[in-house]
């Protein structure tokens, strides 16, 4: 086994970025998936501690859009839960895998009540398919998460020639700043040059 088996890790400040953020293609294919990421999985969407207050203070604005099951989940469990790994996550509607904060349209597709109300949905949702993992001693790691329900999004990204970091430009800038994104672009160009020289 050699170093290439693990891929290249790019460090930008205190953020470690895996190579697949630069090399993998992705473009959300909502017409195909209908927002299934909001209703599948074994726990809610990951939350940051600094997002919890906003969920509570904004509740009056976004709650009218929520389904009855979601409102019941918030009433019973609060605005967040702790999953079996000890991570903060959004609550799930009673007896389902559906995020409490999503709601269904007449055609069965799903939307986020927080985003629809004009507020910022959780960072983990905005950054998907990138998953942010806290590192010991500070800093975070960014890796591409692969999920069967997003297969069409990876295929669409490849057809359109859109890389993960390009698709997520806006949320990456919102989360880490414009300078960080410019460094991402520079790193992507450097990695492309290295691959051309191989």
PASEGU-478381 format. One record per residue: residue in three letters; x, y, z of N, C-alpha, C, O in turn. Coordinates in nm, 2 decimals. Example, Ala and Ser with C-alpha at 12.3 -4.5 7.8 and 13.67 -1.06 7.14 Angstrom:
  type    n.xx    n.yy    n.zz   ca.xx   ca.yy   ca.zz    c.xx    c.yy    c.zz    o.xx    o.yy    o.zz
   ALA    1.32   -0.57    0.78    1.23   -0.45    0.78    1.32   -0.33    0.78    1.42   -0.33    0.85
   SER    1.28   -0.22    0.71    1.37   -0.11    0.71    1.29    0.00    0.79    1.34    0.11    0.80
//
This chain:
  type    n.xx    n.yy    n.zz   ca.xx   ca.yy   ca.zz    c.xx    c.yy    c.zz    o.xx    o.yy    o.zz
   UNK    0.08   -0.12    0.00    0.00    0.00    0.00    0.09    0.12    0.00    0.18    0.13    0.08
   UNK    0.06    0.22   -0.09    0.14    0.34   -0.09    0.06    0.46   -0.06   -0.07    0.45   -0.04
   UNK    0.12    0.58   -0.05    0.05    0.70   -0.01   -0.07    0.74   -0.11   -0.16    0.80   -0.06
   UNK   -0.06    0.70   -0.24   -0.16    0.73   -0.33   -0.29    0.66   -0.29   -0.40    0.70   -0.33
   UNK   -0.29    0.55   -0.22   -0.41    0.48   -0.18   -0.50    0.56   -0.09   -0.62    0.54   -0.08
   UNK   -0.43    0.66   -0.02   -0.51    0.75    0.07   -0.55    0.88    0.01   -0.63    0.95    0.07
   UNK   -0.50    0.91   -0.11   -0.54    1.03   -0.17   -0.46    1.15   -0.12   -0.39    1.14   -0.02
   UNK   -0.47    1.26   -0.18   -0.41    1.39   -0.14   -0.50    1.46   -0.04   -0.62    1.47   -0.06
   UNK   -0.43    1.51    0.07   -0.51    1.60    0.16   -0.45    1.74    0.15   -0.33    1.76    0.15
   UNK   -0.54    1.84    0.13   -0.49    1.98    0.11   -0.53    2.05    0.24   -0.64    2.04    0.29
   UNK   -0.43    2.12    0.30   -0.46    2.20    0.42   -0.47    2.34    0.39   -0.38    2.40    0.33
   UNK   -0.58    2.40    0.43   -0.60    2.55    0.41   -0.64    2.60    0.55   -0.75    2.58    0.60
   UNK   -0.54    2.67    0.61   -0.56    2.71    0.75   -0.58    2.59    0.84   -0.49    2.50    0.84
   UNK   -0.69    2.59    0.91   -0.71    2.47    1.00   -0.81    2.37    0.94   -0.88    2.30    1.01
   UNK   -0.83    2.38    0.81   -0.92    2.29    0.74   -0.85    2.19    0.65   -0.76    2.23    0.57
   UNK   -0.87    2.06    0.67   -0.81    1.96    0.58   -0.91    1.92    0.48   -1.02    1.87    0.52
   UNK   -0.88    1.93    0.35   -0.97    1.90    0.25   -0.93    1.78    0.17   -0.81    1.77    0.12
   UNK   -1.01    1.68    0.16   -0.97    1.55    0.09   -0.98    1.58   -0.06   -1.05    1.66   -0.11
   UNK   -0.90    1.50   -0.13   -0.88    1.51   -0.28   -1.01    1.50   -0.35   -1.03    1.57   -0.46
   UNK   -1.10    1.42   -0.31   -1.23    1.40   -0.38   -1.31    1.53   -0.39   -1.40    1.53   -0.47
   UNK   -1.29    1.62   -0.30   -1.37    1.75   -0.30   -1.33    1.82   -0.43   -1.41    1.89   -0.49
   UNK   -1.21    1.80   -0.48   -1.16    1.86   -0.60   -1.18    1.78   -0.73   -1.20    1.83   -0.84
   UNK   -1.18    1.65   -0.71   -1.19    1.56   -0.83   -1.32    1.50   -0.86   -1.35    1.47   -0.97
   UNK   -1.41    1.49   -0.76   -1.54    1.43   -0.78   -1.64    1.53   -0.84   -1.63    1.65   -0.81
   UNK   -1.73    1.48   -0.93   -1.83    1.56   -0.99   -1.96    1.55   -0.92   -1.99    1.45   -0.86
   UNK   -2.03    1.66   -0.91   -2.16    1.66   -0.84   -2.25    1.78   -0.89   -2.20    1.89   -0.90
   UNK   -2.37    1.75   -0.91   -2.47    1.86   -0.94   -2.61    1.81   -0.90   -2.66    1.71   -0.96
   UNK   -2.67    1.86   -0.79   -2.79    1.81   -0.73   -2.89    1.79   -0.84   -2.92    1.88   -0.92
   UNK   -2.95    1.67   -0.84   -3.05    1.63   -0.94   -3.19    1.62   -0.87   -3.24    1.51   -0.85
   UNK   -3.24    1.73   -0.82   -3.36    1.73   -0.74   -3.48    1.67   -0.82   -3.57    1.61   -0.76
   UNK   -3.49    1.69   -0.95   -3.60    1.64   -1.02   -3.61    1.49   -1.01   -3.71    1.43   -1.02
   UNK   -3.49    1.42   -0.99   -3.48    1.28   -0.98   -3.51    1.23   -0.83   -3.58    1.14   -0.81
   UNK   -3.44    1.30   -0.74   -3.44    1.25   -0.60   -3.56    1.30   -0.52   -3.60    1.24   -0.42
   UNK   -3.61    1.42   -0.56   -3.73    1.48   -0.49   -3.70    1.52   -0.34   -3.79    1.53   -0.26
   UNK   -3.57    1.53   -0.31   -3.54    1.57   -0.17   -3.54    1.45   -0.07   -3.56    1.47    0.05
   UNK   -3.51    1.33   -0.12   -3.51    1.21   -0.04   -3.41    1.21    0.07   -3.43    1.14    0.17
   UNK   -3.31    1.30    0.06   -3.21    1.31    0.17   -3.27    1.36    0.30   -3.21    1.34    0.40
   UNK   -3.39    1.42    0.29   -3.45    1.47    0.41   -3.53    1.36    0.48   -3.58    1.39    0.59
   UNK   -3.55    1.25    0.42   -3.64    1.15    0.48   -3.57    1.01    0.49   -3.64    0.92    0.54
   UNK   -3.45    1.00    0.45   -3.38    0.87    0.46   -3.26    0.89    0.55   -3.20    0.99    0.57
   UNK   -3.22    0.77    0.61   -3.10    0.78    0.70   -3.14    0.73    0.84   -3.26    0.72    0.87
   UNK   -3.04    0.71    0.93   -3.08    0.66    1.06   -3.08    0.76    1.17   -3.10    0.73    1.28
   UNK   -3.05    0.89    1.13   -3.06    1.00    1.22   -3.08    1.13    1.15   -3.08    1.13    1.02
   UNK   -3.11    1.24    1.22   -3.13    1.37    1.15   -3.00    1.42    1.09   -2.90    1.36    1.10
   UNK   -3.01    1.54    1.04   -2.90    1.61    0.98   -2.81    1.66    1.09   -2.86    1.71    1.19
   UNK   -2.68    1.65    1.07   -2.58    1.70    1.17   -2.60    1.85    1.20   -2.63    1.93    1.10
   UNK   -2.59    1.89    1.32   -2.60    2.03    1.36   -2.47    2.08    1.43   -2.40    2.00    1.50
   UNK   -2.44    2.21    1.42   -2.33    2.27    1.50   -2.40    2.34    1.62   -2.51    2.38    1.62
   UNK   -2.32    2.35    1.73   -2.37    2.41    1.85   -2.42    2.55    1.82   -2.52    2.59    1.88
   UNK   -2.35    2.62    1.74   -2.39    2.76    1.71   -2.51    2.78    1.62   -2.56    2.89    1.59
   UNK   -2.57    2.66    1.58   -2.70    2.67    1.50   -2.82    2.65    1.59   -2.93    2.68    1.54
   UNK   -2.80    2.60    1.71   -2.92    2.56    1.79   -3.00    2.68    1.83   -3.13    2.67    1.82
   UNK   -2.94    2.79    1.87   -3.02    2.91    1.91   -3.11    2.96    1.79   -3.22    3.00    1.81
   UNK   -3.05    2.96    1.67   -3.13    3.00    1.55   -3.25    2.92    1.52   -3.35    2.97    1.48
   UNK   -3.24    2.79    1.55   -3.35    2.70    1.53   -3.47    2.74    1.62   -3.58    2.73    1.58
   UNK   -3.43    2.77    1.74   -3.54    2.81    1.84   -3.59    2.95    1.81   -3.71    2.97    1.81
   UNK   -3.51    3.05    1.78   -3.56    3.18    1.76   -3.63    3.20    1.63   -3.72    3.28    1.62
   UNK   -3.60    3.12    1.53   -3.67    3.13    1.40   -3.79    3.04    1.39   -3.86    3.04    1.29
   UNK   -3.82    2.97    1.50   -3.93    2.87    1.49   -4.06    2.93    1.45   -4.14    2.87    1.37
   UNK   -4.09    3.04    1.50   -4.22    3.11    1.47   -4.23    3.14    1.32   -4.35    3.15    1.27
   UNK   -4.12    3.16    1.26   -4.12    3.20    1.12   -4.14    3.07    1.03   -4.21    3.08    0.93
   UNK   -4.07    2.96    1.06   -4.07    2.85    0.97   -4.17    2.74    1.01   -4.20    2.65    0.93
   UNK   -4.21    2.74    1.14   -4.30    2.63    1.19   -4.43    2.62    1.11   -4.48    2.51    1.10
   UNK   -4.49    2.73    1.06   -4.62    2.71    0.99   -4.61    2.63    0.86   -4.70    2.57    0.82
   UNK   -4.48    2.61    0.81   -4.46    2.53    0.69   -4.44    2.38    0.73   -4.46    2.30    0.64
   UNK   -4.41    2.35    0.85   -4.38    2.21    0.89   -4.50    2.13    0.89   -4.61    2.17    0.91
   UNK   -4.48    2.00    0.87   -4.58    1.90    0.88   -4.62    1.87    1.03   -4.54    1.91    1.12
   UNK   -4.73    1.81    1.05   -4.78    1.78    1.19   -4.68    1.69    1.27   -4.66    1.71    1.39
   UNK   -4.62    1.59    1.19   -4.53    1.50    1.26   -4.40    1.58    1.30   -4.35    1.54    1.41
   UNK   -4.36    1.67    1.22   -4.24    1.75    1.26   -4.27    1.84    1.38   -4.18    1.85    1.47
   UNK   -4.38    1.90    1.38   -4.42    1.99    1.50   -4.43    1.90    1.62   -4.38    1.95    1.73
   UNK   -4.48    1.78    1.61   -4.50    1.70    1.73   -4.36    1.65    1.78   -4.34    1.64    1.90
   UNK   -4.26    1.63    1.68   -4.13    1.59    1.72   -4.06    1.70    1.80   -3.99    1.67    1.90
   UNK   -4.07    1.82    1.75   -4.01    1.94    1.82   -4.07    1.96    1.96   -4.00    1.98    2.06
   UNK   -4.21    1.94    1.97   -4.27    1.96    2.09   -4.23    1.85    2.19   -4.22    1.88    2.31
   UNK   -4.20    1.73    2.14   -4.16    1.62    2.23   -4.01    1.62    2.26   -3.97    1.58    2.38
   UNK   -3.93    1.66    2.17   -3.78    1.64    2.18   -3.70    1.77    2.18   -3.59    1.77    2.22
   UNK   -3.77    1.88    2.15   -3.69    2.00    2.14   -3.64    2.02    2.00   -3.68    1.95    1.91
   UNK   -3.55    2.12    1.98   -3.51    2.16    1.85   -3.39    2.08    1.79   -3.35    2.10    1.68
   UNK   -3.34    1.99    1.88   -3.23    1.90    1.83   -3.23    1.78    1.92   -3.30    1.77    2.02
   UNK   -3.16    1.68    1.87   -3.14    1.55    1.94   -3.00    1.51    1.94   -2.92    1.58    1.87
   UNK   -2.96    1.42    2.02   -2.82    1.36    2.02   -2.84    1.22    1.97   -2.91    1.14    2.03
   UNK   -2.76    1.19    1.86   -2.77    1.05    1.81   -2.68    0.95    1.88   -2.62    0.99    1.98
   UNK   -2.68    0.83    1.84   -2.61    0.73    1.91   -2.46    0.75    1.91   -2.39    0.69    1.99
   UNK   -2.41    0.83    1.82   -2.26    0.86    1.82   -2.23    0.98    1.91   -2.12    1.02    1.92
   UNK   -2.34    1.04    1.97   -2.32    1.15    2.05   -2.32    1.29    1.98   -2.27    1.39    2.04
   UNK   -2.36    1.29    1.85   -2.36    1.41    1.77   -2.49    1.48    1.78   -2.60    1.41    1.79
   UNK   -2.49    1.61    1.77   -2.61    1.69    1.76   -2.68    1.67    1.62   -2.61    1.69    1.52
   UNK   -2.81    1.65    1.62   -2.88    1.63    1.49   -3.01    1.69    1.50   -3.07    1.71    1.60
   UNK   -3.08    1.71    1.38   -3.21    1.76    1.38   -3.31    1.64    1.43   -3.28    1.53    1.41
   UNK   -3.42    1.68    1.49   -3.51    1.57    1.53   -3.58    1.51    1.41   -3.59    1.57    1.31
   UNK   -3.63    1.39    1.43   -3.70    1.32    1.33   -3.85    1.32    1.36   -3.89    1.31    1.48
   UNK   -3.94    1.32    1.26   -4.08    1.31    1.29   -4.11    1.18    1.35   -4.04    1.08    1.33
   UNK   -4.21    1.18    1.44   -4.24    1.06    1.52   -4.26    0.94    1.43   -4.34    0.94    1.33
   UNK   -4.19    0.83    1.46   -4.20    0.70    1.40   -4.15    0.70    1.25   -4.20    0.61    1.18
   UNK   -4.06    0.79    1.21   -4.01    0.79    1.08   -3.87    0.83    1.07   -3.81    0.86    1.18
   UNK   -3.81    0.83    0.96   -3.67    0.88    0.93   -3.68    1.02    0.87   -3.58    1.07    0.82
   UNK   -3.79    1.09    0.88   -3.81    1.22    0.81   -3.77    1.33    0.90   -3.81    1.34    1.02
   UNK   -3.68    1.42    0.85   -3.64    1.53    0.93   -3.76    1.61    0.97   -3.85    1.64    0.89
   UNK   -3.76    1.65    1.09   -3.88    1.73    1.15   -3.90    1.86    1.07   -4.01    1.91    1.07
   UNK   -3.80    1.91    1.01   -3.81    2.05    0.95   -3.84    2.05    0.81   -3.85    2.15    0.74
   UNK   -3.86    1.93    0.75   -3.90    1.93    0.60   -4.05    1.92    0.59   -4.12    1.88    0.69
   UNK   -4.10    1.94    0.47   -4.24    1.93    0.45   -4.26    1.88    0.30   -4.18    1.91    0.22
   UNK   -4.37    1.81    0.28   -4.40    1.75    0.15   -4.49    1.84    0.06   -4.58    1.90    0.12
   UNK   -4.46    1.85   -0.06   -4.55    1.91   -0.16   -4.65    1.81   -0.21   -4.64    1.69   -0.18
   UNK   -4.75    1.86   -0.29   -4.85    1.77   -0.34   -4.80    1.65   -0.42   -4.86    1.55   -0.43
   UNK   -4.69    1.68   -0.49   -4.63    1.57   -0.58   -4.54    1.48   -0.50   -4.48    1.39   -0.56
   UNK   -4.53    1.50   -0.37   -4.45    1.41   -0.29   -4.30    1.45   -0.27   -4.23    1.39   -0.20
   UNK   -4.26    1.56   -0.34   -4.13    1.61   -0.33   -4.12    1.68   -0.19   -4.22    1.73   -0.14
   UNK   -4.00    1.70   -0.14   -3.98    1.75   -0.01   -3.89    1.88   -0.01   -3.80    1.90   -0.09
   UNK   -3.93    1.97    0.07   -3.85    2.10    0.09   -3.83    2.12    0.24   -3.89    2.07    0.32
   UNK   -3.73    2.21    0.26   -3.69    2.25    0.40   -3.77    2.37    0.44   -3.77    2.47    0.37
   UNK   -3.84    2.36    0.55   -3.93    2.47    0.60   -3.84    2.59    0.64   -3.88    2.70    0.62
   UNK   -3.72    2.56    0.69   -3.63    2.67    0.74   -3.59    2.75    0.62   -3.59    2.87    0.62
   UNK   -3.54    2.68    0.51   -3.49    2.75    0.39   -3.61    2.82    0.32   -3.59    2.93    0.28
   UNK   -3.72    2.75    0.31   -3.84    2.81    0.25   -3.89    2.94    0.32   -3.94    3.03    0.25
   UNK   -3.86    2.95    0.45   -3.90    3.07    0.52   -3.80    3.18    0.51   -3.82    3.28    0.57
   UNK   -3.69    3.15    0.44   -3.59    3.26    0.41   -3.48    3.26    0.52   -3.40    3.35    0.52
   UNK   -3.47    3.15    0.60   -3.37    3.14    0.70   -3.26    3.04    0.65   -3.28    2.97    0.55
   UNK   -3.15    3.04    0.72   -3.04    2.95    0.68   -3.06    2.81    0.73   -3.07    2.79    0.86
   UNK   -3.07    2.71    0.65   -3.09    2.57    0.69   -2.95    2.53    0.74   -2.85    2.60    0.72
   UNK   -2.94    2.42    0.82   -2.81    2.37    0.88   -2.70    2.37    0.78   -2.72    2.33    0.66
   UNK   -2.58    2.40    0.82   -2.46    2.40    0.74   -2.44    2.26    0.67   -2.41    2.25    0.56
   UNK   -2.47    2.15    0.75   -2.45    2.02    0.69   -2.54    1.99    0.57   -2.50    1.92    0.48
   UNK   -2.66    2.05    0.57   -2.75    2.04    0.45   -2.70    2.13    0.34   -2.70    2.08    0.22
   UNK   -2.65    2.25    0.37   -2.61    2.34    0.26   -2.48    2.29    0.19   -2.46    2.31    0.07
   UNK   -2.40    2.22    0.27   -2.27    2.17    0.22   -2.27    2.03    0.16   -2.17    1.99    0.10
   UNK   -2.39    1.97    0.17   -2.39    1.83    0.11   -2.36    1.83   -0.04   -2.42    1.91   -0.11
   UNK   -2.28    1.74   -0.09   -2.23    1.61   -0.03   -2.10    1.62    0.05   -2.05    1.51    0.09
   UNK   -2.05    1.74    0.08   -1.94    1.75    0.17   -1.99    1.73    0.31   -2.09    1.79    0.36
   UNK   -1.91    1.65    0.39   -1.94    1.63    0.53   -1.82    1.69    0.61   -1.70    1.66    0.57
   UNK   -1.85    1.77    0.71   -1.75    1.84    0.79   -1.74    1.76    0.92   -1.83    1.74    0.99
   UNK   -1.61    1.72    0.95   -1.58    1.64    1.07   -1.49    1.72    1.16   -1.38    1.76    1.11
   UNK   -1.52    1.75    1.28   -1.43    1.82    1.37   -1.31    1.73    1.40   -1.32    1.61    1.41
   UNK   -1.19    1.80    1.41   -1.07    1.73    1.44   -1.02    1.76    1.58   -1.05    1.86    1.64
   UNK   -0.96    1.66    1.64   -0.90    1.68    1.78   -0.81    1.80    1.78   -0.72    1.81    1.69
   UNK   -0.82    1.88    1.87   -0.73    2.00    1.88   -0.78    2.11    1.80   -0.70    2.21    1.79
   UNK   -0.89    2.11    1.74   -0.94    2.22    1.66   -0.93    2.19    1.51   -0.86    2.09    1.47
   UNK   -1.00    2.27    1.43   -0.99    2.24    1.29   -1.10    2.14    1.25   -1.16    2.08    1.33
   UNK   -1.12    2.13    1.11   -1.22    2.04    1.06   -1.16    1.97    0.94   -1.07    2.02    0.87
   UNK   -1.22    1.85    0.90   -1.19    1.78    0.78   -1.31    1.79    0.69   -1.42    1.77    0.74
   UNK   -1.29    1.80    0.56   -1.40    1.80    0.46   -1.38    1.69    0.37   -1.28    1.67    0.30
   UNK   -1.48    1.60    0.36   -1.48    1.48    0.28   -1.61    1.47    0.20   -1.71    1.52    0.25
   UNK   -1.60    1.40    0.09   -1.72    1.38    0.01   -1.79    1.26    0.06   -1.73    1.15    0.08
   UNK   -1.92    1.27    0.09   -2.01    1.16    0.14   -2.08    1.11    0.02   -2.14    1.18   -0.06
   UNK   -2.08    0.98    0.00   -2.15    0.91   -0.11   -2.27    0.84   -0.06   -2.26    0.76    0.03
   UNK   -2.38    0.86   -0.13   -2.51    0.80   -0.08   -2.58    0.76   -0.21   -2.58    0.83   -0.31
   UNK   -2.64    0.64   -0.21   -2.71    0.59   -0.33   -2.81    0.68   -0.38   -2.83    0.69   -0.51
   UNK   -2.88    0.75   -0.29   -2.99    0.84   -0.34   -2.94    0.96   -0.42   -3.02    1.02   -0.50
   UNK   -2.81    0.98   -0.41   -2.75    1.09   -0.48   -2.67    1.05   -0.61   -2.60    1.12   -0.67
   UNK   -2.69    0.92   -0.64   -2.62    0.87   -0.76   -2.64    0.95   -0.88   -2.55    0.98   -0.96
   UNK   -2.77    1.00   -0.90   -2.80    1.08   -1.02   -2.73    1.21   -1.02   -2.70    1.27   -1.12
   UNK   -2.70    1.27   -0.90   -2.64    1.40   -0.88   -2.49    1.38   -0.92   -2.43    1.47   -0.98
   UNK   -2.43    1.27   -0.89   -2.29    1.25   -0.93   -2.28    1.23   -1.08   -2.19    1.28   -1.14
   UNK   -2.38    1.16   -1.14   -2.38    1.14   -1.28   -2.41    1.28   -1.36   -2.34    1.31   -1.46
   UNK   -2.50    1.35   -1.30   -2.53    1.48   -1.36   -2.41    1.58   -1.36   -2.38    1.65   -1.45
   UNK   -2.34    1.58   -1.24   -2.22    1.66   -1.23   -2.11    1.62   -1.33   -2.05    1.71   -1.39
   UNK   -2.10    1.49   -1.36   -2.00    1.45   -1.45   -2.04    1.49   -1.59   -1.95    1.54   -1.67
   UNK   -2.17    1.48   -1.63   -2.21    1.53   -1.76   -2.19    1.68   -1.78   -2.16    1.72   -1.89
   UNK   -2.22    1.75   -1.67   -2.21    1.90   -1.68   -2.06    1.95   -1.66   -2.04    2.07   -1.68
   UNK   -1.97    1.86   -1.61   -1.84    1.90   -1.58   -1.82    1.99   -1.46   -1.74    2.07   -1.45
   UNK   -1.91    1.96   -1.36   -1.91    2.04   -1.24   -1.85    1.96   -1.12   -1.90    1.86   -1.09
   UNK   -1.75    2.01   -1.06   -1.68    1.95   -0.95   -1.76    1.98   -0.82   -1.83    2.08   -0.81
   UNK   -1.74    1.90   -0.72   -1.81    1.92   -0.59   -1.78    2.06   -0.53   -1.88    2.13   -0.50
   UNK   -1.66    2.10   -0.53   -1.63    2.23   -0.47   -1.69    2.35   -0.55   -1.72    2.45   -0.50
   UNK   -1.70    2.33   -0.69   -1.76    2.43   -0.77   -1.91    2.44   -0.75   -1.97    2.55   -0.74
   UNK   -1.98    2.32   -0.74   -2.12    2.32   -0.71   -2.15    2.39   -0.58   -2.26    2.45   -0.56
   UNK   -2.06    2.37   -0.48   -2.09    2.42   -0.34   -2.02    2.56   -0.32   -2.00    2.59   -0.20
   UNK   -1.99    2.63   -0.42   -1.92    2.76   -0.40   -1.99    2.85   -0.30   -1.92    2.89   -0.20
   UNK   -2.12    2.87   -0.31   -2.19    2.97   -0.22   -2.18    2.92   -0.08   -2.14    3.00    0.01
   UNK   -2.22    2.80   -0.05   -2.22    2.76    0.09   -2.08    2.75    0.15   -2.06    2.77    0.27
   UNK   -1.98    2.71    0.07   -1.84    2.71    0.11   -1.79    2.85    0.15   -1.72    2.87    0.25
   UNK   -1.83    2.95    0.07   -1.79    3.09    0.10   -1.87    3.13    0.23   -1.81    3.20    0.31
   UNK   -1.99    3.10    0.24   -2.07    3.13    0.36   -2.01    3.07    0.48   -2.01    3.14    0.59
   UNK   -1.96    2.95    0.47   -1.91    2.88    0.59   -1.76    2.92    0.62   -1.73    2.94    0.74
   UNK   -1.68    2.93    0.52   -1.53    2.95    0.54   -1.48    3.08    0.49   -1.36    3.12    0.52
   UNK   -1.55    3.16    0.41   -1.51    3.28    0.36   -1.45    3.28    0.22   -1.42    3.17    0.16
   UNK   -1.45    3.40    0.15   -1.40    3.41    0.01   -1.26    3.37    0.00   -1.22    3.30   -0.10
   UNK   -1.17    3.41    0.09   -1.03    3.37    0.08   -1.01    3.22    0.08   -0.93    3.17    0.01
   UNK   -1.09    3.15    0.16   -1.08    3.00    0.17   -1.12    2.95    0.03   -1.05    2.86   -0.02
   UNK   -1.22    3.00   -0.03   -1.27    2.94   -0.16   -1.16    2.97   -0.27   -1.14    2.89   -0.35
   UNK   -1.10    3.09   -0.26   -1.00    3.12   -0.36   -0.88    3.02   -0.34   -0.82    2.98   -0.44
   UNK   -0.85    2.99   -0.22   -0.74    2.89   -0.19   -0.78    2.75   -0.25   -0.70    2.68   -0.30
   UNK   -0.91    2.72   -0.23   -0.96    2.59   -0.29   -0.94    2.59   -0.44   -0.89    2.49   -0.50
   UNK   -0.97    2.70   -0.51   -0.96    2.70   -0.65   -0.81    2.69   -0.69   -0.78    2.62   -0.79
   UNK   -0.72    2.76   -0.62   -0.58    2.75   -0.65   -0.53    2.60   -0.63   -0.45    2.55   -0.71
   UNK   -0.58    2.54   -0.52   -0.54    2.40   -0.49   -0.59    2.31   -0.60   -0.52    2.22   -0.64
   UNK   -0.71    2.33   -0.65   -0.76    2.25   -0.76   -0.68    2.26   -0.89   -0.65    2.16   -0.95
   UNK   -0.64    2.39   -0.92   -0.55    2.41   -1.04   -0.42    2.33   -1.02   -0.37    2.27   -1.11
   UNK   -0.36    2.34   -0.90   -0.23    2.28   -0.87   -0.25    2.12   -0.89   -0.16    2.06   -0.95
   UNK   -0.36    2.07   -0.83   -0.38    1.92   -0.84   -0.40    1.88   -0.99   -0.35    1.78   -1.03
   UNK   -0.47    1.96   -1.07   -0.48    1.93   -1.21   -0.35    1.93   -1.28   -0.33    1.84   -1.36
   UNK   -0.26    2.02   -1.25   -0.13    2.03   -1.31   -0.05    1.91   -1.27    0.02    1.85   -1.36
   UNK   -0.06    1.86   -1.14    0.02    1.75   -1.10   -0.03    1.62   -1.18    0.05    1.54   -1.22
   UNK   -0.16    1.61   -1.20   -0.22    1.49   -1.27   -0.18    1.49   -1.41   -0.15    1.39   -1.47
   UNK   -0.17    1.61   -1.47   -0.12    1.62   -1.61    0.02    1.58   -1.63    0.06    1.53   -1.74
   UNK    0.10    1.60   -1.53    0.24    1.57   -1.53    0.27    1.42   -1.51    0.38    1.38   -1.53
   UNK    0.17    1.35   -1.46    0.20    1.21   -1.42    0.21    1.12   -1.55    0.23    1.00   -1.53
//
